[in-house]
């Protein structure tokens, strides 16, 4: 195996690792956002867990951050929560998810 082949394998391994980390961070942050939104909606217990789980699992492969943001902002609009507040909370959740994943290592 040449140095170039080893280097290519290293880049491929890093890409796979980074993609896996981003997937885990995104799903964890969506769950955290879902739990926060459920509280804002007055849900608790199984209803809150169900809302958060649905936010993670619905359209798992094709869901973008904008779609998550639109869904939660739409759900919270009647409660007077602005889209910007939801976006800020989503960023906080992503930050916390990354910290949790780092702590899990």
C-alpha positions as CSV (number, residue, x, y, z in Angstrom):
1,X,0.0,0.0,0.0
2,X,1.4,3.4,-1.0
3,X,1.5,6.5,1.1
4,X,-1.2,7.9,-1.1
5,X,-3.5,4.9,-0.4
6,X,-2.9,5.2,3.3
7,X,-3.7,8.9,3.2
8,X,-6.8,8.3,1.2
9,X,-8.0,5.7,3.7
10,X,-7.3,8.2,6.5
11,X,-9.4,10.9,4.8
12,X,-12.2,8.4,4.1
13,X,-12.2,7.2,7.8
14,X,-12.3,10.8,9.0
15,X,-15.2,11.6,6.7
16,X,-17.2,8.6,7.9
17,X,-16.4,9.6,11.5
18,X,-17.5,13.2,11.0
19,X,-20.7,12.2,9.3
20,X,-21.6,9.8,12.1
21,X,-20.8,12.4,14.7
22,X,-23.0,15.0,12.9
23,X,-25.9,12.5,12.6
24,X,-25.7,11.6,16.3
25,X,-25.5,15.3,17.3
26,X,-28.4,16.2,15.0
27,X,-30.7,13.5,16.4
28,X,-29.7,14.3,20.0
29,X,-30.3,18.0,19.5
30,X,-33.6,17.3,17.9
31,X,-34.6,15.2,20.9
32,X,-33.5,18.0,23.3
33,X,-35.4,20.6,21.2
34,X,-38.4,18.3,21.2
35,X,-38.4,18.0,25.0
36,X,-38.1,21.7,25.4
37,X,-40.9,22.3,22.9
38,X,-43.1,19.8,24.6
39,X,-42.7,21.7,27.9
40,X,-43.7,24.9,26.1
41,X,-46.7,23.1,24.8
42,X,-47.7,21.9,28.3
43,X,-46.9,18.3,27.6
44,X,-45.3,16.0,30.1
45,X,-44.5,12.4,30.7
46,X,-45.2,10.1,27.8
47,X,-46.8,12.8,25.7
48,X,-43.6,14.9,25.9
49,X,-41.4,11.9,25.2
50,X,-43.6,11.0,22.3
51,X,-43.4,14.5,20.8
52,X,-39.6,14.5,21.1
53,X,-39.3,11.1,19.6
54,X,-41.5,11.9,16.7
55,X,-39.4,15.0,16.0
56,X,-36.4,12.8,15.7
57,X,-37.9,9.8,13.8
58,X,-40.4,11.4,11.4
59,X,-38.8,11.6,8.0
60,X,-35.4,10.8,9.5
61,X,-33.5,10.5,6.3
62,X,-34.9,13.5,4.5
63,X,-35.4,16.0,7.3
64,X,-33.4,19.2,7.3
65,X,-32.7,21.6,10.2
66,X,-35.0,24.1,8.5
67,X,-37.8,21.6,8.4
68,X,-37.3,20.8,12.1
69,X,-37.3,24.5,12.8
70,X,-40.4,25.1,10.8
71,X,-42.3,22.2,12.5
72,X,-41.4,23.3,16.1
73,X,-41.9,27.0,15.3
74,X,-45.3,26.2,13.8
75,X,-46.3,24.1,16.8
76,X,-45.2,26.9,19.2
77,X,-46.6,29.9,17.3
78,X,-49.9,29.7,19.2
79,X,-48.0,29.9,22.4
80,X,-46.3,33.2,21.3
81,X,-42.9,31.7,20.8
82,X,-41.1,33.3,17.8
83,X,-39.3,31.4,15.2
84,X,-36.1,33.2,16.2
85,X,-36.5,31.9,19.7
86,X,-36.8,28.3,18.4
87,X,-33.8,28.8,16.2
88,X,-31.7,30.0,19.1
89,X,-32.9,27.1,21.2
90,X,-32.0,24.7,18.4
91,X,-28.5,26.1,18.3
92,X,-28.2,25.7,22.1
93,X,-29.5,22.1,21.8
94,X,-26.9,21.3,19.1
95,X,-24.1,22.7,21.3
96,X,-25.3,20.6,24.3
97,X,-25.6,17.5,22.1
98,X,-22.0,17.9,20.9
99,X,-20.8,18.4,24.5
100,X,-22.7,15.2,25.6
101,X,-21.2,13.2,22.7
102,X,-17.7,14.4,23.7
103,X,-18.4,13.4,27.3
104,X,-19.6,9.9,26.2
105,X,-16.2,9.1,24.6
